[in-house]
């Protein structure tokens, strides 16, 4: 199993994000750093875009959930980052993906399968480690650890130490 971190740009500075990314880059366990695609806070009641940040028209893949989206993943993707509430739900989606891959003659193992797991706001790592272990058992390749707001760069070393045995 491999690991990455994920930050979110809402309510924090670019310097805070940079510091977390640099700290993660110095720890061999973390292979990459991800960032939310929401550059406006999801928790402000009103947010006006600046002229240089006006969004482009959205690009979407289907609208019919696992049937169409996973068929597209089977055909084109190198990586599939699932939004799943549990390892059981992830496994159900993976089985659908496996079926779509078989239908077109593609080996599902060519696709890196990842899922996001969040750290508890108070920093308790036990639930995170338990969730990661459960995802490992069902075959997830890459765990993307969603860091809390204002992540302390010093917290990444204990995180890596807790996750290391699952690598």
C-alpha positions as MATLAB code, in Angstrom:
seq = 'XXXXXXXXXXXXXXXXXXXXXXXXXXXXXXXXXXXXXXXXXXXXXXXXXXXXXXXXXXXXXXXXXXXXXXXXXXXXXXXXXXXXXXXXXXXXXXXXXXXXXXXXXXXXXXXXXXXXXXXXXXXXXXXXXXXXXXXXXXXXXXXXXXXXXXXXXXXXXXXXXXXXXXX';
ca = [
       0.000    0.000    0.000;
       1.169    3.496   -0.852;
       0.404    6.853    0.750;
      -0.112   10.498   -0.183;
      -1.351   13.602    1.633;
      -4.107   15.980    0.605;
      -4.506   19.604    1.649;
      -7.341   22.026    1.084;
      -6.801   25.691    0.316;
      -9.823   27.074    2.125;
      -9.279   29.219    5.230;
      -5.485   28.916    5.214;
      -2.520   30.506    3.537;
      -0.432   29.193    0.678;
       2.524   29.287    3.054;
       0.753   26.840    5.389;
       0.071   24.512    2.473;
       3.634   24.822    1.194;
       5.036   23.976    4.618;
       2.898   20.811    4.783;
       3.946   19.803    1.246;
       7.640   20.341    2.017;
       7.383   18.334    5.238;
       5.647   15.488    3.376;
       8.248   15.594    0.611;
      10.957   14.911    3.190;
       9.199   11.705    4.344;
       9.729    8.788    1.944;
       6.384    7.160    2.842;
       4.413    9.939    1.117;
       4.682    9.570   -2.639;
       2.676   12.648   -3.571;
       0.755   15.653   -2.303;
      -2.753   16.393   -3.515;
      -4.874   19.510   -3.211;
      -8.620   20.022   -3.199;
     -10.111   21.283   -6.417;
     -12.198   23.814   -4.440;
     -10.377   27.115   -4.352;
     -13.322   28.896   -2.769;
     -14.292   27.929    0.777;
     -17.197   25.507    0.886;
     -18.138   26.838    4.355;
     -18.528   30.654    3.450;
     -22.167   31.814    2.924;
     -21.091   34.193    0.161;
     -17.989   34.193   -1.963;
     -17.460   36.391   -4.993;
     -14.890   35.217   -7.545;
     -12.121   37.566   -8.514;
     -12.039   38.392  -12.248;
      -8.887   36.333  -12.850;
     -10.387   33.318  -11.088;
     -13.686   33.010  -12.904;
     -14.276   29.322  -13.525;
     -14.294   27.816  -16.970;
     -17.290   25.733  -18.049;
     -17.234   22.457  -16.101;
     -15.902   19.269  -17.604;
     -17.893   16.270  -16.435;
     -17.832   12.543  -17.001;
     -21.374   11.356  -17.407;
     -24.004   11.841  -14.812;
     -25.110    8.339  -14.039;
     -22.720    7.448  -11.257;
     -20.982    4.109  -11.156;
     -22.382    2.717  -14.398;
     -21.142    5.387  -16.796;
     -18.281    6.823  -14.727;
     -16.683    3.457  -13.981;
     -17.081    2.383  -17.603;
     -15.084    5.497  -18.557;
     -12.487    4.710  -15.886;
     -12.144    1.176  -17.255;
     -11.515    2.454  -20.749;
      -9.254    5.455  -20.153;
      -7.977    5.940  -16.598;
      -4.557    5.271  -15.165;
      -5.855    6.013  -11.680;
      -9.254    5.878  -10.066;
      -9.749    7.918   -6.877;
     -13.008    6.699   -5.389;
     -15.285    8.577   -3.070;
     -16.400    5.809   -0.727;
     -17.888    5.901    2.741;
     -16.532    2.492    3.721;
     -14.276   -0.307    2.518;
     -17.403   -2.326    1.711;
     -18.756    0.434   -0.521;
     -15.334    0.789   -2.166;
     -15.257   -2.954   -2.826;
     -18.692   -2.824   -4.478;
     -17.464   -0.049   -6.780;
     -14.238   -1.945   -7.505;
     -16.257   -5.011   -8.516;
     -18.224   -2.879  -10.986;
     -14.946   -1.470  -12.337;
     -13.503   -4.987  -12.626;
     -16.542   -6.056  -14.658;
     -16.210   -3.087  -17.013;
     -12.494   -3.828  -17.469;
     -13.208   -7.495  -18.232;
     -15.831   -6.487  -20.804;
     -13.252   -4.522  -22.808;
     -10.333   -6.884  -22.207;
      -8.381   -4.621  -19.858;
      -6.578   -5.805  -16.744;
      -8.058   -3.862  -13.821;
      -4.644   -4.053  -12.129;
      -3.366   -1.511  -14.684;
      -5.438    1.105  -12.836;
      -4.144    2.514   -9.535;
      -7.089    2.465   -7.143;
      -7.074    5.118   -4.439;
      -9.370    6.436   -1.748;
      -9.356    9.446    0.594;
      -9.206    8.975    4.362;
      -9.463   11.895    6.798;
      -7.566   12.565    9.970;
      -9.828   13.294   12.918;
      -9.818   17.045   13.706;
      -8.284   16.449   17.135;
      -5.445   14.483   15.552;
      -6.261   11.035   16.967;
      -4.568    8.617   14.547;
      -6.174    5.374   15.775;
      -9.388    5.692   13.694;
      -7.313    6.651   10.646;
      -5.008    3.641   11.016;
      -8.007    1.332   11.482;
      -9.682    2.730    8.340;
      -6.458    2.419    6.335;
      -6.024   -1.195    7.478;
      -9.592   -1.980    6.393;
      -9.053   -0.397    2.959;
      -5.797   -2.318    2.643;
      -7.653   -5.585    3.245;
     -10.048   -4.934    0.358;
      -7.225   -4.054   -2.046;
      -6.853   -0.264   -2.203;
      -3.490    0.636   -3.761;
      -3.081    4.227   -2.567;
      -4.437    5.992    0.509;
      -4.700    9.771    0.228;
      -4.708   11.184    3.763;
      -6.791   14.357    3.931;
      -5.059   16.655    6.394;
      -7.012   18.976    8.682;
      -7.026   22.725    8.157;
      -3.815   24.424    9.244;
      -1.806   21.203    9.311;
       1.231   21.252   11.532;
       4.178   20.085    9.405;
       5.592   18.354   12.504;
       2.489   16.126   12.635;
       3.463   14.362    9.409;
       6.302   12.372   10.943;
       4.076   10.697   13.593;
       1.493   10.115   10.848;
       4.098    8.343    8.716;
       5.232    6.287   11.694;
       1.640    5.175   12.363;
       1.036    4.269    8.710;
       4.458    2.741    8.019;
       3.587   -0.798    9.135;
       0.733   -0.842    6.589;
       2.953    0.118    3.640;
];
